[in-house]
Amino acid sequence: MRSIVPLVILLYSSAMFATERPNFLVILVDDMGYSDPQCFGGEIETPNLNQLADHGVRFSQFYNCARCCPTRASLLTGSYPHRVGLGRNGRTMDLEVPTVAERLKDVGYQTAMTGKWHLSELATTSVDQDRIGWMNHQVDLGIPFADPRSYPTQRGFDHYYGVIWGVVDFFDPFSLVHGNHPVQDVPEGYYLTDAITDYSVNYIEEFEKDDDQPFFMYVAYTAPHWPLHAKPDVIQKYDGRYDAGWEQLKTDRFMRQRKMKLFPNVPIDPVIDRGTPWNDLSDDEKEYQANKFQVHAAMVDSVDQGIGRILDALKKSGEYDNTVIFFLSDNGASPEIPGYAGYDRNGETRDGKTAHRERELKLHENRYKLGSAESYTGLGPAWANAANSPLKYWKKESYEGGCRTPFIIHWPAGLKERGGNISKDLGHVMDIAPTCLELAGAKSAEEFPMDGVSMVGLLNGESADPDRMLFFEHMGGRAARHRQWKISALAGKPWELYNVERDPAETTNMIADQPTRLDDLRYRWEDWLGQMPQTNPQQRNVQAVKEAQIAKQPVKLACKISTLDQNGVIVAQGGSSQGISLHIKDRKITFNIRINGKVTELTTPTLEGKGPVEIEANLRAGGKLLLAIDGTTLVMGDCGGLIPVQPQDGLSINDDSQSNVGNYGDDFRYGGKVTNVRVQGLGEKINQGKDEQASSGDKDAPNFIVILTDDQGWGTTSIRVDPRIKESASDYFRTPNMERIANAGMRFTQAYSAHPNCSPSRAALLTGISPAAMHMSDIVDRNSGRLYEGNKLNPPQHVNQLDPELSTIPELLKLHNRSYRAAHFGKWHLNGGGPEAHGFDVSDGTTSNREGTVPSNLPDDPKRAFSMTRSSIRFMEQQVRDERPFYLQVSHYATHLGYQATADTIAELQGRKKGRRHDSVAYGSMIEELDRSLGNLLDAVERLGIGENTYLIFTADNGTYPTEDPGNVNGPLRGSKATLWEAGVRVPLMIVGPGIEAGSYTRIPAIGWDILPTICDIVGVKELDDQVEGGSLLPVLLRQPEASVFRPREELYFHWPHYQHEKKSKPDSTVVSENYKLHYFWESKETQLFKLSDDLAERENLAKRYPEMTQQLKAKLMKYLEEIEAQLPVPNPEYSPATDPALTR
């Protein structure tokens, strides 16, 4: 499967080659896009690369290893990176394998290197803050940057100046060494790209050729790798160049590439922008994004200027003609936006100035810092994909945008008549070492054969082996190339097949047309991977258990191990920046959580017995940690928070095969068997290795029925919502079918609607996002009139429709499983094109309050309750016939004002003994009609035989209006609809379904925006919008041990910046934290604190008694409103008490 350099010493009788051995200059740039240089289609000024291309040979199909470390290892050893310990980023290259520099030294070459090494595992430190201070040049830990045995001077280079680590500040780099010695200070005006150039030029100028001692020089620029750092005058050159955006950049570059004959007129896809099209950006965001690419261009420009100085030095030295120059990039342009300080990223400059990340740099007061040492960001996916024009994806991936590189060979003495040619021959970075060795007359080391193939024949005009195969694998991403065919796959995703000669942008998957070819290439790839010493069966099958989305959410990691007598890493997802892992040592199991480079360990006591044992590790909201063995929690801890960004390193079993999550070394593989691996994130069903497409048409998926009532108070059913509180059930209204629901499932004693009014609450239920975050703070189409005039504060102008860009429950279900059908009957009240514009297949239109109270409903269909139910039953019957799962939302108009009931029901209540709390015939008649319609629906579920596979959720959109009842129908709760008192937002919530104990109840708080994550958790929808604030109720419903609801924030928040004078309602924002509830009233700026467990009626204000708690909750409330950019009421400049509606009613 691999080619070995011939055992030969060349005598150079051919006129093609010089009579003396050539020098070698390898120029490797970092994260450069395929189309960045002008000679590969770019607009960035690269006259010196153009010179190399015009007089050298460009390769249009040359490959790297898609990531920094693997490419560098392959370049220096001539092997696949897996063979030399660098199949994954962040490890030490095998110390036993000789580098090309060592082999060339053996045949008399002088060697030097400058720039980025990145082939040594980084030094570990015990205290994270010390590490950050060390990287900030503010603390001296007195330790080497990595194992000194792995430094360049120990790997064949006589001279070295550069950085050992892979990511550095360009103006004051960390891990800078000269030879083996750290460089403590740099001069004013220092810029690493220029320093690398200076060292290269100085080496060439001082180079003295002693007889037959040519040089091998490796110049590894760190640019244009993030952080985006460039010199101001060079940045200024590109001012305004990128204002047209990334789509235009990709298009323009591809047009130039076609003219250059780099590519034929092939199809290309739009920029992969991850949901942020350029034209959808605000003008402010466009300006910021354009400025970022300016800096990137300036970084590339400075590299080219440096190359020009190196070429001038070669010409002055007389070595220019006989120096073979190789130019390439280590991978495609990078989509990364670097996170917070830690692991290998500094947080401040040496003098304590903040290195601002992306979010801070977008602020206008920080914009001018972009590109300076006070900035720390990257291009992001859209620009990266455009920079790789026309290729697919970016750095890290084994698609062409990640692993195809611009490549130039320049050698005046050897190429002569071939200057300016474009070669379409296949090549790989591992071919550089054998090419140098052949030209140098070096013998192959039989004990360390190379995978690379010498390109000397190609340079002499010979044809390449057409049947050569190339293989790729990095972090689960994988590919194989043979002739024009290439199979590619993302980590955890199925293979795709492309004809990359006709379709280099990989736009058309040809698996359906060529299934046999796919099978052949896949078999060869698996056979190749099996031969790599850094892989094992678990790694080869890593795609069988997919990595989970574990960022910004609680995480569960579970598995079963065969024995306690073996040490090693059991399972890991992530790496040395972010991630989770389990390892065992000396019969103690450790759960490792790494956040921003800092690792937290949770370790069991010494375990007895032999095994097998089942392990479950949990990272919960707020950073709480639990580690359970065989179902018993043995140890708990705290890591301070959730994992902030999705790790780049993937999932590995029996090993941490990438950069390490925990503080263990390499080759720490668990010797036993690991089975039943399950990885779960919030809103994500346990991942058990099934292909996503397997469930895409699953007709056995569960059904969901959501019954949403309108303005129904908490204590208006005939069953106690809270068994301890007598008043939580009505003493007058009879609701036997609501009792059926409660007795069949679980009641939530402290459930809330998302808002005290209709539209916002409904939007939150469908999207899982708070109304305040959606800027839907009142009902749609009410933005003016008496409620907005004359008040002390002016309410905000809220949105008037459900945002079509937000994903709803039916949309997510159907995206996950195409068998689902969805229907909405009843009150919509969200505008936005109606239910069918938001994922529903069937509905009765863009309805509002009006349809529920029209006189034509009577005499036999009050509040349309019965006709809505009939429509719902017909829909269910159709889905049962079609054998399809369904989502049905029945949004009743009852019990909203405009009371309607049949004459018989009214008469029945009139003849019934009145209650002490409730005596409203009008309200009671309406809720009992609603209850009867529910009975018809429940009967249909039983008749259709779908109850065992159906979840039914019953709740309300908010509390009810005040009524004529003593203390109003909401009693004992204070307030009403349109207030944030408990009566406005505390509602019934009952859930029935598989695995839910009949007649159970829970005191764990729930809120309307928990419904979407719960449904998604049940079916296994994995990724939810970052804005989703709800958490899955499923662990609570299943009464799992220590069950809780994991939300991005522990507290529940409510925001009402409006007025409703008839309800004595003024702008109020509220937070509920465990037993306490705090109100902040915007007019008076008063805070009120209540302990709900003792004072459900919110009558005793405890703010003065507990000032510290009051301030803490108020601070959390204000921080929340700021984080979601909530709309706030503002002072009315024309306010007069004489016209204040609250004072003049």
Buried (B, 14 or more C-beta within 10 A) or exposed (E): EBBBBEEEEBEBEEEBBBEEBBBBBBBBBBBBBBBBBBBBBBBBBBBBBBBBBBBBBBBBBBBBBBBBBBBBBBBBBBBBBBBBBBBBBBBBBBBEBBBBBBBBBBBBBBBBBBBBBBBBBBBBBEEBEEBBBBBBBBBEBEEBBBBEEBBBBBBBBBBBBBBBBBBBBBBBBBBBBBEEEEBEEBEEEBBBBBBBBBBBBBBBEEBEBEEEEBBBBBBBBBBBBBBBBBBEEBBEBBEEBBBBBBBBBBBBBBEBBBEBEBBEEBEBBEBBBEEBEBEEBEEEEBEBBBBBBBBBBBBBBBBBBBBBBBBBBBEEBEBBBBBBBBBBBBBBBBBBBBBBBBBBBBBBBBEEEBBBBBEBBBEEEBBEBBBBBBBBBBBBBBBBBBBBBBBBBBBBBBBBBBBBBBBBBBBBBBBEEBBEEBBEBBBBBBBBBBBBBBBBBBBBBEEBBBBBBBBBBBBEEEEBEEEBBBBBBBBBBBBBBBEEBBBBBBBBBEBBBBBBBEBBBBEBBBBEEBEEBBEBBBEBBBEBBEEBEBBBEBBBEBBBBBBBBBBBBBBBBBBBBBBBEBBBBBBBBBBBBBBBBBBBBEBBBBBBBBBBBBBBBBBBEEBEEEBBBBBBBBBBBBBBBBBBBBEEEBBBBEBEBBBEBBBBBBBBBBBBBBBBBBBBEBEBBBEBBBEBBBBBBBBBBBBBBBEBEEBEEBEEBBBBBBBBBBBBBBBBBBBBBBEEBEBBBBBBBBBBBBBBBBBBBBBBBBBBBBBBBBBBBBBBBBBBBBBBBBBBBBBBEBBEEEBBEBBBBBBBEBBBBBBEEBBBBBBBBBBBBEBBBBBBBBBBBBBBEBBBBBBBBBBBEBBBBEBBBEEEBBEEBBBBBBBBBBBBBBBBEBBBEEEBBBBBBBBBBBBBBBBBBBEEBBEBBEEBEBBEBBBBBBBBBBBBBBBBBBBBBBEBBEEBEBBEEBBBBBBBBBBBBBBEBEBBBBBBBBBBBBBBBBBBBBBBBBBBBEEBEEEBBBEBBBBBBBBBBBBBBBBBBBBBBEBBBBBBBBBBBBEEEEBBBBBBBBBBBBBBBBBBBEBBBBBBBBBBBEEBBBBBBBBEEEBBBBBBEEBBBBEEBBBEEBEEBBEBBBEBBBEBBEEBEBBBBEEBEEBEEEEBBBEEE
